[in-house]
Amino acid sequence: MSFHPNDITRRSRVASVLLILAFVWLGGAFFRAQVLDGERFALQSTQNRLREVPMPAPRAAILDRHGRIIAESVPGYAVLLTLDRTKSRPAAEDSLRSTLGRLGDFIPYTDEQIEAAVRRYRRDPYRPVVVLSDAPFDVVSVLEERVADFPGLIIQASPKRYYPDGAVVSSFVGYTGEISDAELSQADSTYKAGQQIGKQGLEAQYESLLRGKEGKSFIEVDALNRVVKRENVRPDLLPEAQPPLRTNIDMDLQHFVYKMLEGDTSMTGAIIALDPKTGGVLAMHSNPGFDPNRFIGGVSKAYYDSLSNDPRRPMYNKVIQGRYPPASTFKLVTAAIAMERGLVTLDTHMPVPCRGGYQYGSRWFRCWNHRGHGNLSLRQAIALSCDVYFYQLGQLIGLEEFLKGGIAVGMNDRSGIDLPNETRSRWPADVKYYDETYGPRNWSRAVTLNLAIGQGENDQTVVNMARIFTALATDGTSKNPEIVAREPVVRRSFNLSAEQMAGLRSALVDVVSSRGTAGGSAIQGVQIAGKTGTAQNSQDPDRDHGWFVGFAPADDPKIVVAVFIQFGESGSTVARYASAIIGHYLKSATAPIPVTEEGQ
């Protein structure tokens, strides 16, 4: 290396230029980082330092018609974990499993719950993982003392669903639970993993009206993902709740209905009460029920198994999902179809009197009264529920016209009640049904006889029979049953004159009198119009199902009640339940109701 002064001067100049260029480059980089990209890097820094914590919105309250609480949101606690974002996803997942394992010393975790938490992380890695959505206070107290041992642990106040009346409202309110993968894939983008969603009943039907808007709070973490500051980190975005949802339910009547069935632990059945003028659902219960509070925060396996293994199927809503032969309650529809076509009046007699049965071809179709009813008018046949009369009336109508008439009434429809998963009632659309179901040569026109008395290829939901009787209680039109008042859907079920409708109602009054099959269910001072039914039970021929559908007061109906009891033996027995419900709703004193002659 040359140390000549000129060489040294030249090298120093080159070094100076290089240093100047380096400082210019560094200055430019600092200027770009701090000025040009300062906002972006500041945001990244903030995001690495701050964590968004979702603040669940309280679900809107559900109220009865008088403002009594059916469902509400109450204070609760949630436990969440934030994960280190600098780690790869596999490493973060391993860290999550490890932390959950250590938390297992304080939280009684199952393997399924751990896997569920991992799945929540996979769905949204940037969202705090919900460890417990409904943490008991004793667990929260223990974890609060050990927050320092678990980096990223967050314990926050979180509203939870509560049903003050528990199982009393399970048939219509449903319950809430964590959104599933399938639901998340179908929901809009505002739904996130770990959130609660309506699962059944009103909670599911009116999810959009009950669900509030989620808020956000912020916490500060250090480089090790430990929470260093929880308060006043950044202004919270508060959650927004929806206004209460008011229903047509009368909770006083609902309690009465519930206690009537639930008091007998062996009883399986369904009851619904409607306001005939509006279609409003006053009360409904499917027995046995379940406690929706047990589903909040995740239902225990033991409780769920007890419901699943119960042969009475508590999770199956017998009001809207069960389909049963309507039996003699359907005879009013048969009578109305015949009267619409001008085939009979209430004073018409059939050619063959009832002698305990009716011969059709080579078959003997029996009447429920093996002694026979004799020669009856239509009015008397309704009151005494004579099968022989209605066998002949079905023949008189004819199969094709009968099927058309049933379609017009809505016998193969859903009632339209505002609850999810309602079952469609069963009624043949036309004669082709029999050819396709049984084969062209494997059925006879004798099917009309069974249809006429509410048996055969005729299975109805309890709610649909209640809807049909609201048409009998009014002017022949019915409104869709509504738990929450909506724009009413009006159907024309019967095309009868006012005089004919009044005549049918009069015949139904005879049913609940000393002249009819439900005479023992009369209430002093209140005229009840209704129809009993005794349906054959294919599972146990010796134990029939019992029906009663009716309304009161007969001259100005304020309530329609449909009662179905599995293995209820006879409609006259079941009529006592409907009578008691009507009496309670109308605040009428009722004497003990004896069971008189058994009838359909």
Rosetta blueprint (number, residue, H / E / L):
1 M L
2 S L
3 F L
4 H L
5 P H
6 N H
7 D H
8 I H
9 T H
10 R H
11 R H
12 S H
13 R H
14 V H
15 A H
16 S H
17 V H
18 L H
19 L H
20 I H
21 L H
22 A H
23 F H
24 V H
25 W H
26 L H
27 G H
28 G H
29 A H
30 F H
31 F H
32 R H
33 A H
34 Q H
35 V H
36 L H
37 D L
38 G H
39 E H
40 R H
41 F H
42 A H
43 L H
44 Q H
45 S H
46 T H
47 Q H
48 N H
49 R H
50 L E
51 R E
52 E E
53 V E
54 P E
55 M E
56 P L
57 A L
58 P L
59 R L
60 A L
61 A L
62 I E
63 L E
64 D L
65 R L
66 H L
67 G L
68 R L
69 I E
70 I E
71 A E
72 E E
73 S E
74 V E
75 P L
76 G L
77 Y E
78 A E
79 V E
80 L E
81 L E
82 T L
83 L L
84 D L
85 R L
86 T L
87 K L
88 S L
89 R H
90 P H
91 A H
92 A H
93 E H
94 D H
95 S H
96 L H
97 R H
98 S H
99 T H
100 L H
101 G H
102 R H
103 L H
104 G L
105 D L
106 F L
107 I L
108 P L
109 Y L
110 T L
111 D H
112 E H
113 Q H
114 I H
115 E H
116 A H
117 A H
118 V H
119 R H
120 R H
121 Y H
122 R H
123 R H
124 D L
125 P L
126 Y L
127 R L
128 P L
129 V E
130 V E
131 V E
132 L E
133 S L
134 D L
135 A L
136 P L
137 F H
138 D H
139 V H
140 V H
141 S H
142 V H
143 L H
144 E H
145 E L
146 R L
147 V H
148 A H
149 D H
150 F L
151 P L
152 G L
153 L E
154 I E
155 I E
156 Q E
157 A E
158 S L
159 P L
160 K E
161 R E
162 Y E
163 Y L
164 P L
165 D L
166 G H
167 A H
168 V H
169 V H
170 S H
171 S H
172 F H
173 V H
174 G L
175 Y L
176 T E
177 G E
178 E E
179 I L
180 S L
181 D H
182 A H
183 E H
184 L H
185 S H
186 Q H
187 A L
188 D L
189 S L
190 T L
191 Y L
192 K L
193 A L
194 G L
195 Q L
196 Q E
197 I E
198 G E
199 K L
200 Q L
201 G H
202 L H
203 E H
204 A H
205 Q H
206 Y L
207 E H
208 S H
209 L H
210 L H
211 R L
212 G L
213 K E
214 E L
215 G E
216 K E
217 S E
218 F E
219 I E
220 E E
221 V E
222 D L
223 A L
224 L L
225 N L
226 R L
227 V E
228 V E
229 K E
230 R L
231 E L
232 N L
233 V L
234 R L
235 P L
236 D L
237 L E
238 L L
239 P L
240 E E
241 A L
242 Q L
243 P L
244 P L
245 L E
246 R E
247 T L
248 N L
249 I L
250 D L
251 M H
252 D H
253 L H
254 Q H
255 H H
256 F H
257 V H
258 Y H
259 K H
260 M H
261 L H
262 E H
263 G L
264 D L
265 T L
266 S L
267 M L
268 T L
269 G E
270 A E
271 I E
272 I E
273 A E
274 L E
275 D L
276 P L
277 K L
278 T L
279 G L
280 G E
281 V E
282 L E
283 A E
284 M E
285 H E
286 S E
287 N E
288 P L
289 G L
290 F L
291 D L
292 P H
293 N H
294 R H
295 F H
296 I L
297 G L
298 G L
299 V L
300 S L
301 K H
302 A H
303 Y H
304 Y H
305 D H
306 S H
307 L H
308 S H
309 N L
310 D L
311 P L
312 R L
313 R L
314 P L
315 M L
316 Y L
317 N L
318 K L
319 V L
320 I L
321 Q L
322 G L
323 R L
324 Y E
325 P L
326 P L
327 A H
328 S H
329 T H
330 F H
331 K H
332 L H
333 V H
334 T H
335 A H
336 A H
337 I H
338 A H
339 M H
340 E H
341 R L
342 G L
343 L L
344 V L
345 T L
346 L L
347 D L
348 T L
349 H E
350 M L
351 P L
352 V L
353 P L
354 C E
355 R L
356 G L
357 G E
358 Y E
359 Q E
360 Y E
361 G L
362 S L
363 R E
364 W E
365 F E
366 R E
367 C L
368 W L
369 N L
370 H L
371 R L
372 G L
373 H L
374 G E
375 N L
376 L L
377 S E
378 L H
379 R H
380 Q H
381 A H
382 I H
383 A H
384 L H
385 S L
386 C L
387 D H
388 V H
389 Y H
390 F H
391 Y H
392 Q H
393 L H
394 G H
395 Q H
396 L H
397 I H
398 G L
399 L H
400 E H
401 E H
402 F H
403 L H
404 K H
405 G H
406 G H
407 I H
408 A H
409 V H
410 G L
411 M L
412 N L
413 D L
414 R L
415 S L
416 G L
417 I L
418 D L
419 L L
420 P L
421 N L
422 E L
423 T L
424 R L
425 S L
426 R E
427 W L
428 P L
429 A L
430 D L
431 V L
432 K H
433 Y H
434 Y H
435 D H
436 E H
437 T H
438 Y H
439 G L
440 P L
441 R L
442 N L
443 W L
444 S L
445 R L
446 A L
447 V H
448 T H
449 L H
450 N H
451 L H
452 A H
453 I L
454 G L
455 Q L
456 G L
457 E L
458 N L
459 D E
460 Q E
461 T L
462 V H
463 V H
464 N H
465 M H
466 A H
467 R H
468 I H
469 F H
470 T H
471 A H
472 L H
473 A H
474 T L
475 D L
476 G L
477 T E
478 S E
479 K E
480 N L
481 P L
482 E E
483 I L
484 V L
485 A L
486 R L
487 E L
488 P L
489 V L
490 V E
491 R E
492 R E
493 S L
494 F L
495 N L
496 L L
497 S L
498 A H
499 E H
500 Q H
501 M H
502 A H
503 G H
504 L H
505 R H
506 S H
507 A H
508 L H
509 V H
510 D H
511 V H
512 V L
513 S L
514 S L
515 R L
516 G L
517 T L
518 A L
519 G H
520 G H
521 S H
522 A L
523 I E
524 Q L
525 G L
526 V E
527 Q L
528 I L
529 A E
530 G E
531 K E
532 T E
533 G E
534 T E
535 A E
536 Q L
537 N L
538 S L
539 Q L
540 D L
541 P L
542 D L
543 R L
544 D L
545 H E
546 G E
547 W E
548 F E
549 V E
550 G E
551 F E
552 A E
553 P L
554 A L
555 D L
556 D L
557 P L
558 K L
559 I E
560 V E
561 V E
562 A E
563 V E
564 F E
565 I E
566 Q L
567 F L
568 G L
569 E L
570 S L
571 G H
572 S H
573 T H
574 V H
575 A H
576 R H
577 Y H
578 A H
579 S H
580 A H
581 I H
582 I H
583 G H
584 H H
585 Y H
586 L L
587 K L
588 S L
589 A L
590 T L
591 A L
592 P L
593 I L
594 P L
595 V L
596 T L
597 E L
598 E L
599 G L
600 Q L
